[in-house]
Amino acid sequence: MSATFIPDIAAEVEIPADGILSRTVFRDGVRAVVFGFDAGQELSEHTAAAPVIIQVLRGRIALTLGAGEAVDAGPGSWAHLPPRLPHSLVASEPSVVLLTLLREE
């Protein structure tokens, strides 16, 4: 078994003009997906069957977790979500976010 090293995970996805782009960068027991969001793009409220970790790598997002109010999340922000917790996000500026699904569905 060998290690996986990604020198700049934020560079694994481009931020599209007026859109959202995602790329799975790792899949082996966990799944790591890098998202690029242009300003104003959003993921409407949804849930995940598995626990997830959301990390903001670049930019700023408004992140809503459960029934709470949106929090301003910038580079270095980290959130753990239990399974089936409703969540949504809106990119306040061009942003790159890492989503890690802790168990395969």
DSSP file (Angstrom, degrees, kcal/mol; ACC not computed):
  #  RESIDUE AA STRUCTURE BP1 BP2  ACC     N-H-->O    O-->H-N    N-H-->O    O-->H-N    TCO  KAPPA ALPHA  PHI   PSI    X-CA   Y-CA   Z-CA
    1    1 A M              0   0    0      0, 0.0     2,-0.3     0, 0.0     0, 0.0   0.000 360.0 360.0 360.0 139.0    0.0    0.0    0.0
    2    2 A S        -     0   0    0      1,-0.0     2,-0.1     0, 0.0     0, 0.0  -0.780 360.0-107.9-116.9 161.5    1.3    3.4   -0.8
    3    3 A A        -     0   0    0     -2,-0.3     2,-0.5     1,-0.0    -1,-0.0  -0.404  23.1-133.6 -80.6 159.6    0.7    6.9    0.5
    4    4 A T        -     0   0    0     -2,-0.1     2,-0.4     2,-0.0    22,-0.0  -0.976  23.5-178.0-115.0 128.3   -1.3    9.6   -1.3
    5    5 A F        -     0   0    0     -2,-0.5    -2,-0.0     0, 0.0     0, 0.0  -0.992  10.7-177.0-129.6 125.7    0.2   13.1   -1.4
    6    6 A I        -     0   0    0     -2,-0.4     3,-0.5     1,-0.1    -2,-0.0  -0.963  12.4-159.6-119.7 110.0   -1.4   16.1   -3.0
    7    7 A P  S    S+     0   0    0      0, 0.0     2,-0.2     0, 0.0    -1,-0.1   0.793  85.2  13.3 -65.9 -29.7    0.9   19.1   -2.8
    8    8 A D    >   -     0   0    0      1,-0.1     3,-1.5     2,-0.0     4,-0.3  -0.683  64.7-179.1-146.9  87.6   -1.9   21.8   -3.3
    9    9 A I  G >  S+     0   0    0     -3,-0.5     3,-1.5     1,-0.3     4,-0.1   0.807  82.4  61.8 -63.3 -29.8   -5.4   20.3   -2.9
   10   10 A A  G >  S+     0   0    0      1,-0.3     3,-0.8     2,-0.1    -1,-0.3   0.776  98.1  58.9 -65.5 -24.8   -7.0   23.7   -3.7
   11   11 A A  G <  S+     0   0    0     -3,-1.5    -1,-0.3     1,-0.2    -2,-0.2   0.499  82.4  85.5 -81.7  -3.3   -5.3   23.7   -7.1
   12   12 A E  G <  S+     0   0    0     -3,-1.5     2,-0.4    -4,-0.3    -1,-0.2   0.581  94.4  39.5 -75.1  -9.1   -7.1   20.4   -8.0
   13   13 A V  S <  S-     0   0    0     -3,-0.8     2,-0.3    -4,-0.1    -1,-0.1  -1.000  74.7-138.1-141.0 140.7  -10.2   22.3   -9.2
   14   14 A E        -     0   0    0     -2,-0.4    22,-0.2    22,-0.1     7,-0.1  -0.675  25.4-118.9 -90.9 152.0  -10.7   25.4  -11.1
   15   15 A I        -     0   0    0     -2,-0.3    22,-0.1    22,-0.1     2,-0.1  -0.829  34.2-140.9 -90.3 113.9  -13.3   27.9  -10.1
   16   16 A P    >   -     0   0    0      0, 0.0     3,-1.1     0, 0.0     2,-0.4  -0.411  22.0-100.8 -76.0 151.0  -15.7   28.1  -13.1
   17   17 A A  T 3  S-     0   0    0      1,-0.3     3,-0.1    -2,-0.1    21,-0.0  -0.587 102.9 -10.2 -68.5 122.5  -17.2   31.4  -14.3
   18   18 A D  T 3  S+     0   0    0     -2,-0.4     2,-0.3     1,-0.2    -1,-0.3   0.891 125.9  69.7  56.4  47.2  -20.8   31.5  -12.9
   19   19 A G  S <  S-     0   0    0     -3,-1.1    19,-2.2    22,-0.0     2,-0.4  -0.937  75.1-102.4-166.1-171.3  -20.8   27.9  -11.8
   20   20 A I  E     -A   37   0A   0     -2,-0.3     2,-0.4    17,-0.2    17,-0.2  -0.992  26.2-173.0-131.5 137.2  -19.7   25.0   -9.6
   21   21 A L  E     -A   36   0A   0     15,-2.3    15,-3.2    -2,-0.4     2,-0.3  -0.997   3.1-170.8-131.4 137.3  -17.2   22.4  -10.4
   22   22 A S  E     -A   35   0A   0     -2,-0.4     2,-0.4    13,-0.2    13,-0.2  -0.952   4.6-174.4-128.5 151.4  -16.3   19.3   -8.3
   23   23 A R  E     -A   34   0A   0     11,-2.1    11,-2.8    -2,-0.3     2,-0.5  -0.962  23.4-134.2-145.5 124.4  -13.6   16.7   -8.5
   24   24 A T  E     +A   33   0A   0     -2,-0.4     9,-0.3     9,-0.2     3,-0.1  -0.674  26.2 175.2 -75.5 124.3  -13.1   13.6   -6.5
   25   25 A V  E     +     0   0A   0      7,-2.7     2,-0.3    -2,-0.5     8,-0.2   0.538  62.7  20.7-109.3 -11.1   -9.4   13.5   -5.5
   26   26 A F  E     +A   32   0A   0      6,-1.3     6,-2.4   -22,-0.0    -1,-0.3  -0.967  52.1 173.6-158.8 141.2   -9.3   10.5   -3.2
   27   27 A R  E     +A   31   0A   0     -2,-0.3     4,-0.2     4,-0.2     2,-0.0  -0.781  33.7 115.3-152.8 104.3  -11.4    7.4   -2.6
   28   28 A D  S    S-     0   0    0      2,-2.3     3,-0.1    -2,-0.3    -1,-0.0  -0.412 102.1 -32.6-168.1  82.9  -10.3    4.6   -0.3
   29   29 A G  S    S+     0   0    0     -2,-0.0    75,-0.4     1,-0.0     2,-0.3  -0.089 140.8  45.1  87.1 -35.6  -12.5    4.2    2.8
   30   30 A V  S    S-     0   0    0     73,-0.1    -2,-2.3    -2,-0.0     2,-0.5  -0.888  80.3-137.2-126.7 163.3  -13.2    7.9    2.7
   31   31 A R  E     -AB  27 101A   0     70,-2.2    70,-3.0    -2,-0.3     2,-0.5  -0.986  12.3-163.6-126.2 124.0  -14.0   10.1   -0.2
   32   32 A A  E     -AB  26 100A   0     -6,-2.4    -7,-2.7    -2,-0.5    -6,-1.3  -0.929   9.8-178.5-110.0 124.7  -12.5   13.5   -0.7
   33   33 A V  E     -AB  24  99A   0     66,-3.1    66,-3.2    -2,-0.5     2,-0.5  -0.985  14.5-151.7-125.9 128.2  -14.1   15.9   -3.1
   34   34 A V  E     -AB  23  98A   0    -11,-2.8   -11,-2.1    -2,-0.4     2,-0.4  -0.873  14.6-162.0-100.1 130.0  -12.8   19.4   -4.0
   35   35 A F  E     -AB  22  97A   0     62,-3.2    62,-2.2    -2,-0.5     2,-0.5  -0.902   8.8-158.9-112.2 138.9  -15.4   22.0   -5.0
   36   36 A G  E     -AB  21  96A   0    -15,-3.2   -15,-2.3    -2,-0.4     2,-0.4  -0.983  15.0-173.8-113.5 125.0  -14.9   25.3   -6.9
   37   37 A F  E     -AB  20  95A   0     58,-2.9    58,-2.8    -2,-0.5   -17,-0.2  -0.965  16.8-142.0-120.1 130.4  -17.6   27.8   -6.5
   38   38 A D    >   -     0   0    0    -19,-2.2     3,-2.0    -2,-0.4    53,-0.3  -0.514  50.9 -73.8 -78.1 160.7  -17.9   31.2   -8.3
   39   39 A A  T 3  S+     0   0    0      1,-0.3    53,-0.2    -2,-0.2    -1,-0.1  -0.288 121.2  18.9 -55.8 134.9  -19.3   34.0   -6.2
   40   40 A G  T 3  S+     0   0    0     51,-3.2    -1,-0.3     1,-0.3     2,-0.1   0.262  91.7 128.9  87.8 -11.4  -23.0   33.7   -5.6
   41   41 A Q    <   -     0   0    0     -3,-2.0    50,-3.0   -22,-0.2     2,-0.3  -0.462  37.2-173.0 -76.4 150.7  -23.2   30.0   -6.4
   42   42 A E  E     -E   90   0B   0     48,-0.2     2,-0.6    -2,-0.1    48,-0.2  -0.969  33.1-139.1-144.1 156.9  -24.9   27.8   -3.9
   43   43 A L  E     -E   89   0B   0     46,-2.4    46,-1.9    -2,-0.3     3,-0.1  -0.985  38.0-135.4-109.6 115.7  -25.7   24.3   -2.9
   44   44 A S  E     -     0   0B   0     -2,-0.6    43,-0.1    44,-0.2    46,-0.0  -0.153  45.2 -59.8 -67.4 168.2  -29.3   24.3   -1.7
   45   45 A E  E    S+     0   0B   0     43,-0.1     2,-0.3    41,-0.1    43,-0.2  -0.202  75.4 143.3 -55.2 132.1  -30.3   22.5    1.5
   46   46 A H  E     -E   87   0B   0     41,-2.1    41,-2.2    -3,-0.1     2,-0.3  -0.915  36.1-129.8-155.2 176.1  -29.5   18.8    1.3
   47   47 A T        -     0   0    0     -2,-0.3     2,-0.4    39,-0.2     3,-0.0  -0.864   9.5-138.5-130.4 166.7  -28.3   15.9    3.5
   48   48 A A        -     0   0    0     -2,-0.3    36,-3.4    34,-0.2    37,-0.3  -0.976  12.7-140.0-125.4 142.7  -25.7   13.2    3.3
   49   49 A A  S    S+     0   0    0     -2,-0.4    -1,-0.1    34,-0.2     0, 0.0   0.740  89.6  50.5 -71.9 -22.7  -26.1    9.6    4.4
   50   50 A A  S    S-     0   0    0     32,-0.1    34,-0.2    33,-0.1    -2,-0.1  -0.749 100.1 -91.7-112.2 159.3  -22.6    9.6    5.9
   51   51 A P        -     0   0    0      0, 0.0    51,-2.5     0, 0.0    52,-0.5  -0.430  49.5-164.8 -64.5 146.6  -20.8   11.9    8.3
   52   52 A V  E     -DC  81 101A   0     29,-2.1    29,-3.0    49,-0.2     2,-0.4  -0.930  19.6-145.6-134.0 158.1  -18.9   14.6    6.4
   53   53 A I  E     -DC  80 100A   0     47,-2.0    47,-2.6    -2,-0.3     2,-0.5  -0.992  13.8-160.3-120.5 132.1  -16.2   17.2    7.1
   54   54 A I  E     -DC  79  99A   0     25,-2.7    25,-2.2    -2,-0.4     2,-0.4  -0.961  10.9-179.6-113.5 127.2  -16.3   20.6    5.3
   55   55 A Q  E     -DC  78  98A   0     43,-2.5    43,-3.1    -2,-0.5     2,-0.6  -0.995  21.9-140.8-127.8 128.6  -13.1   22.6    5.1
   56   56 A V  E     + C   0  97A   0     21,-1.8    20,-2.5    -2,-0.4    41,-0.2  -0.793  23.2 173.6 -87.4 122.4  -12.8   26.0    3.4
   57   57 A L  E     +     0   0A   0     39,-2.7     2,-0.3    -2,-0.6    40,-0.2   0.788  66.3   3.1 -97.0 -35.2   -9.5   26.2    1.5
   58   58 A R  E    S+ C   0  96A   0     38,-1.8    38,-2.5    17,-0.1    -1,-0.4  -0.990 109.5  10.0-152.6 143.8   -9.9   29.5   -0.3
   59   59 A G  S    S-     0   0    0     -2,-0.3     2,-0.3    36,-0.3    36,-0.2  -0.454  82.9 -72.6  88.9-160.7  -12.5   32.2   -0.4
   60   60 A R        -     0   0    0     33,-0.3    32,-2.0    14,-0.2    33,-1.3  -0.999  39.2-176.2-142.4 141.1  -15.6   32.7    1.8
   61   61 A I  E     -GF  73  91B   0     12,-2.6    12,-3.1    -2,-0.3     2,-0.7  -0.956  28.5-128.3-132.8 154.0  -18.9   30.9    2.1
   62   62 A A  E     -GF  72  90B   0     28,-3.1    28,-1.8    -2,-0.3     2,-0.5  -0.934  35.2-165.1 -96.9 115.7  -22.1   31.3    4.1
   63   63 A L  E     -GF  71  89B   0      8,-2.7     8,-2.7    -2,-0.7     2,-0.5  -0.912   9.6-164.5-112.0 122.1  -22.6   27.8    5.6
   64   64 A T  E     - F   0  88B   0     24,-2.6    24,-1.8    -2,-0.5     2,-0.5  -0.929   5.9-169.9-108.2 125.4  -25.9   26.8    7.2
   65   65 A L  E >   - F   0  87B   0     -2,-0.5     3,-1.6     4,-0.4    22,-0.2  -0.963  55.7 -40.2-118.5 120.5  -25.9   23.7    9.4
   66   66 A G  T 3  S-     0   0    0     20,-3.6    22,-0.0    -2,-0.5    19,-0.0  -0.362 117.6 -29.0  63.8-142.3  -29.1   22.2   10.6
   67   67 A A  T 3  S+     0   0    0     -3,-0.0    -1,-0.2    -2,-0.0    20,-0.1   0.304 111.2 113.1 -90.3   9.2  -31.8   24.8   11.6
   68   68 A G  S <  S-     0   0    0     -3,-1.6     2,-0.1     1,-0.1     3,-0.1  -0.139  74.7 -91.1 -76.5 174.1  -29.1   27.3   12.6
   69   69 A E        -     0   0    0      1,-0.1    -4,-0.4    -5,-0.1    -1,-0.1  -0.452  53.0 -87.1 -79.4 157.9  -28.3   30.6   11.0
   70   70 A A        -     0   0    0     -6,-0.2     2,-0.4    -2,-0.1    -6,-0.3  -0.404  41.8-149.9 -65.5 139.8  -25.6   30.8    8.3
   71   71 A V  E     -G   63   0B   0     -8,-2.7    -8,-2.7    -2,-0.1     2,-0.6  -0.866  18.8-116.1-109.0 148.0  -22.0   31.3    9.6
   72   72 A D  E     -G   62   0B   0     -2,-0.4     2,-0.5   -10,-0.2   -10,-0.2  -0.747  36.7-170.5 -83.4 118.0  -19.3   33.1    7.7
   73   73 A A  E     +G   61   0B   0    -12,-3.1   -12,-2.6    -2,-0.6     3,-0.1  -0.951  10.1 167.7-118.7 124.9  -16.6   30.5    6.9
   74   74 A G    >   -     0   0    0     -2,-0.5     3,-2.7   -14,-0.2   -18,-0.4  -0.529  50.7 -36.2-120.3-171.9  -13.3   31.5    5.4
   75   75 A P  T 3  S+     0   0    0      0, 0.0   -18,-0.2     0, 0.0    -1,-0.2  -0.206 129.8  22.9 -52.5 129.4   -9.9   29.7    4.8
   76   76 A G  T 3  S+     0   0    0    -20,-2.5   -19,-0.1     1,-0.4     2,-0.1   0.228  87.1 138.0  96.2 -12.9   -9.2   27.4    7.7
   77   77 A S    <   -     0   0    0     -3,-2.7   -21,-1.8   -21,-0.2    -1,-0.4  -0.406  31.6-171.2 -66.8 144.1  -12.8   27.0    8.7
   78   78 A W  E     -D   55   0A   0    -23,-0.2     2,-0.4    -3,-0.1   -23,-0.2  -1.000   9.6-179.9-141.9 135.4  -13.8   23.4    9.5
   79   79 A A  E     -D   54   0A   0    -25,-2.2   -25,-2.7    -2,-0.4     2,-0.5  -0.999  14.8-154.4-140.5 137.9  -17.1   21.7   10.2
   80   80 A H  E     -D   53   0A   0     -2,-0.4   -27,-0.2   -27,-0.2    -2,-0.0  -0.942  15.2-166.0-107.5 131.1  -18.1   18.1   11.1
   81   81 A L  E     -D   52   0A   0    -29,-3.0   -29,-2.1    -2,-0.5     3,-0.1  -0.970  13.8-136.1-119.5 127.5  -21.7   17.1   10.1
   82   82 A P    >   -     0   0    0      0, 0.0     3,-1.5     0, 0.0   -34,-0.2  -0.328  49.1 -69.5 -71.0 164.4  -23.4   14.0   11.4
   83   83 A P  T 3  S+     0   0    0      0, 0.0   -34,-0.2     0, 0.0   -33,-0.1  -0.224 117.2  10.4 -55.1 142.7  -25.4   11.9    9.0
   84   84 A R  T 3  S+     0   0    0    -36,-3.4   -35,-0.1   -34,-0.2   -37,-0.0   0.572  82.5 146.9  65.8  14.7  -28.6   13.4    7.6
   85   85 A L    <   -     0   0    0     -3,-1.5    -1,-0.2   -37,-0.3   -37,-0.2  -0.712  52.1-122.0 -78.0 121.4  -28.0   16.9    9.1
   86   86 A P        +     0   0    0      0, 0.0   -20,-3.6     0, 0.0     2,-0.3  -0.387  44.5 163.5 -62.3 138.7  -29.5   19.4    6.6
   87   87 A H  E     +EF  46  65B   0    -41,-2.2   -41,-2.1   -22,-0.2     2,-0.3  -0.988  16.3 177.7-153.6 158.1  -26.9   21.9    5.3
   88   88 A S  E     - F   0  64B   0    -24,-1.8   -24,-2.6    -2,-0.3     2,-0.3  -0.960   8.7-157.7-152.8 165.4  -26.5   24.4    2.6
   89   89 A L  E     -EF  43  63B   0    -46,-1.9   -46,-2.4    -2,-0.3     2,-0.4  -0.997   8.0-163.0-151.1 152.9  -23.9   26.9    1.4
   90   90 A V  E     -EF  42  62B   0    -28,-1.8   -28,-3.1    -2,-0.3     2,-0.5  -0.998  26.9-126.4-132.9 129.6  -23.6   30.1   -0.7
   91   91 A A  E     - F   0  61B   0    -50,-3.0   -51,-3.2    -2,-0.4   -30,-0.3  -0.661  16.1-168.4 -78.6 121.0  -20.2   31.3   -1.9
   92   92 A S  S    S-     0   0    0    -32,-2.0   -31,-0.2    -2,-0.5    -1,-0.2   0.734  78.8  -2.9 -77.4 -24.4  -19.7   34.9   -0.9
   93   93 A E  S    S-     0   0    0    -33,-1.3   -33,-0.3   -55,-0.1    -1,-0.2  -0.920 111.6 -52.2-153.1 170.1  -16.7   35.1   -3.3
   94   94 A P  S    S+     0   0    0      0, 0.0     2,-0.3     0, 0.0   -56,-0.2  -0.318  74.7 179.1 -52.8 130.2  -14.9   32.7   -5.6
   95   95 A S  E     -B   37   0A   0    -58,-2.8   -58,-2.9   -36,-0.2     2,-0.4  -0.944  33.9-149.4-142.2 154.0  -14.1   29.7   -3.2
   96   96 A V  E     -BC  36  58A   0    -38,-2.5   -39,-2.7    -2,-0.3   -38,-1.8  -0.998  22.3-175.7-125.1 128.4  -12.6   26.3   -3.0
   97   97 A V  E     -BC  35  56A   0    -62,-2.2   -62,-3.2    -2,-0.4     2,-0.5  -0.971  17.2-145.3-128.3 137.5  -14.0   23.8   -0.4
   98   98 A L  E     -BC  34  55A   0    -43,-3.1   -43,-2.5    -2,-0.4     2,-0.5  -0.910  14.1-167.5-103.1 124.4  -12.9   20.3    0.5
   99   99 A L  E     -BC  33  54A   0    -66,-3.2   -66,-3.1    -2,-0.5     2,-0.5  -0.955   1.0-168.3-111.3 125.6  -15.7   17.8    1.4
  100  100 A T  E     -BC  32  53A   0    -47,-2.6   -47,-2.0    -2,-0.5     2,-0.6  -0.960   8.7-156.3-117.2 116.4  -14.6   14.6    3.1
  101  101 A L  E     -BC  31  52A   0    -70,-3.0   -70,-2.2    -2,-0.5   -49,-0.2  -0.822   8.1-154.7 -88.5 121.1  -17.2   11.8    3.3
  102  102 A L  S    S+     0   0    0    -51,-2.5     2,-0.4    -2,-0.6    -1,-0.1   0.711  74.7  26.5 -77.5 -21.5  -16.1    9.6    6.2
  103  103 A R  S    S-     0   0    0    -52,-0.5     2,-0.2   -72,-0.1   -73,-0.1  -0.996  86.2-111.0-136.8 145.5  -17.8    6.4    5.1
  104  104 A E              0   0    0    -75,-0.4    -2,-0.0    -2,-0.4   -77,-0.0  -0.493 360.0 360.0 -69.6 144.0  -18.7    5.3    1.7
  105  105 A E              0   0    0     -2,-0.2    -1,-0.1   -55,-0.1     0, 0.0   0.459 360.0 360.0 -78.4 360.0  -22.5    5.2    1.1
